[in-house]
């Protein structure tokens, strides 16, 4: 068998719950994509998020005392996203430029 190229498109059979399939299907419909495209886009974004987090933590000018708080903040937004619409939103420890200091979202 010939070695696959990086540009080759391959088929992959995936098992998932009906609930997750429905959520993916709804997201695909909202974004006007096929179910397959929605899955591919979401997988690609998950790798981009991991790379972003890795690059932030490898920054040489990041003060060491900031790393634990930044880790919690990133983890809550990227890794531990609520899985159900009823899940409680996370509070912001790091206000954005558009928020006055001391106010929470």
Backbone torsions as a table, in degrees:
resi	resn	phi	psi	omega
1	UNK	NA	134.7	-179.0
2	UNK	-72.3	149.3	178.6
3	UNK	-70.8	139.4	-179.7
4	UNK	-74.6	146.4	174.7
5	UNK	-89.1	158.0	177.8
6	UNK	-61.5	-24.9	-178.1
7	UNK	-90.5	-5.7	179.1
8	UNK	-65.6	142.8	174.1
9	UNK	-99.3	127.7	-178.3
10	UNK	-120.1	152.1	175.6
11	UNK	-91.3	145.1	-179.8
12	UNK	-140.3	127.5	177.0
13	UNK	-89.8	129.3	-176.7
14	UNK	-126.5	137.4	174.9
15	UNK	-103.5	131.1	177.2
16	UNK	-148.7	164.1	-178.9
17	UNK	-70.4	157.9	177.5
18	UNK	-62.7	-37.7	179.2
19	UNK	-60.2	-45.9	179.1
20	UNK	-66.2	-40.1	177.6
21	UNK	-59.7	-43.1	179.1
22	UNK	-63.6	-41.7	179.3
23	UNK	-63.4	-42.6	178.2
24	UNK	-64.4	-41.2	179.6
25	UNK	-63.0	-43.3	178.2
26	UNK	-64.1	-42.9	178.9
27	UNK	-63.3	-41.4	178.6
28	UNK	-61.7	-43.4	179.5
29	UNK	-63.4	-44.3	179.6
30	UNK	-62.0	-34.9	-178.8
31	UNK	-94.0	5.9	179.9
32	UNK	54.1	49.6	178.0
33	UNK	-127.5	164.3	171.7
34	UNK	-75.3	161.5	177.0
35	UNK	-59.1	-43.1	178.6
36	UNK	-59.1	-46.8	179.8
37	UNK	-62.8	-38.9	178.7
38	UNK	-61.0	-45.2	179.9
39	UNK	-63.3	-44.6	-179.6
40	UNK	-62.8	-44.9	179.8
41	UNK	-61.7	-44.8	-179.3
42	UNK	-65.7	-39.1	176.8
43	UNK	-64.2	-44.5	179.2
44	UNK	-61.1	-42.7	179.2
45	UNK	-63.5	-34.3	-180.0
46	UNK	-64.5	-37.9	177.0
47	UNK	-69.9	-38.2	177.2
48	UNK	-62.5	-40.5	179.0
49	UNK	-63.4	-44.1	178.4
50	UNK	-60.8	-43.2	179.8
51	UNK	-64.3	-40.3	178.5
52	UNK	-61.9	-47.5	179.3
53	UNK	-60.6	-45.6	179.6
54	UNK	-58.8	-45.0	-179.3
55	UNK	-64.3	-38.2	178.4
56	UNK	-63.0	-45.0	-177.2
57	UNK	-74.2	-16.4	177.0
58	UNK	-91.1	-4.9	180.0
59	UNK	-61.0	127.3	-176.4
60	UNK	-72.4	-25.7	-177.3
61	UNK	-93.7	8.4	177.7
62	UNK	-79.3	118.7	-179.8
63	UNK	-59.9	133.2	-177.0
64	UNK	-57.3	-32.9	-178.7
65	UNK	-71.1	-16.3	179.4
66	UNK	-85.1	-22.6	-173.8
67	UNK	-58.1	-45.9	-178.8
68	UNK	-61.2	-44.0	-179.8
69	UNK	-67.3	-40.1	178.6
70	UNK	-65.3	-38.8	177.7
71	UNK	-60.6	-46.8	179.3
72	UNK	-61.6	-43.2	-177.6
73	UNK	-64.1	-47.8	179.5
74	UNK	-65.8	-41.9	-179.4
75	UNK	-58.9	-43.6	-178.2
76	UNK	-65.1	-29.0	-176.4
77	UNK	-95.7	-28.1	-174.1
78	UNK	-108.3	-43.9	-173.5
79	UNK	-91.5	-46.6	-172.9
80	UNK	-104.7	45.6	178.7
81	UNK	-62.6	142.6	177.7
82	UNK	-57.4	139.7	-177.7
83	UNK	-97.5	-11.6	-179.4
84	UNK	-126.2	148.2	179.2
85	UNK	-58.4	-23.7	-178.2
86	UNK	-84.4	-4.7	-177.9
87	UNK	-64.1	143.7	180.0
88	UNK	-68.4	138.1	176.5
89	UNK	-71.5	153.7	178.8
90	UNK	-84.8	145.6	176.4
91	UNK	-81.7	147.0	178.5
92	UNK	-84.6	126.7	172.2
93	UNK	-90.8	-21.7	-177.0
94	UNK	-119.9	97.3	-179.7
95	UNK	-63.6	148.7	176.8
96	UNK	-79.6	175.2	179.5
97	UNK	-62.6	-24.9	-176.1
98	UNK	-85.8	-7.6	-178.6
99	UNK	-106.1	132.5	174.5
100	UNK	-64.4	146.5	178.9
101	UNK	-56.3	140.7	175.4
102	UNK	93.3	-18.2	178.3
103	UNK	-92.1	145.1	177.4
104	UNK	-104.2	157.0	175.3
105	UNK	-70.2	NA	NA
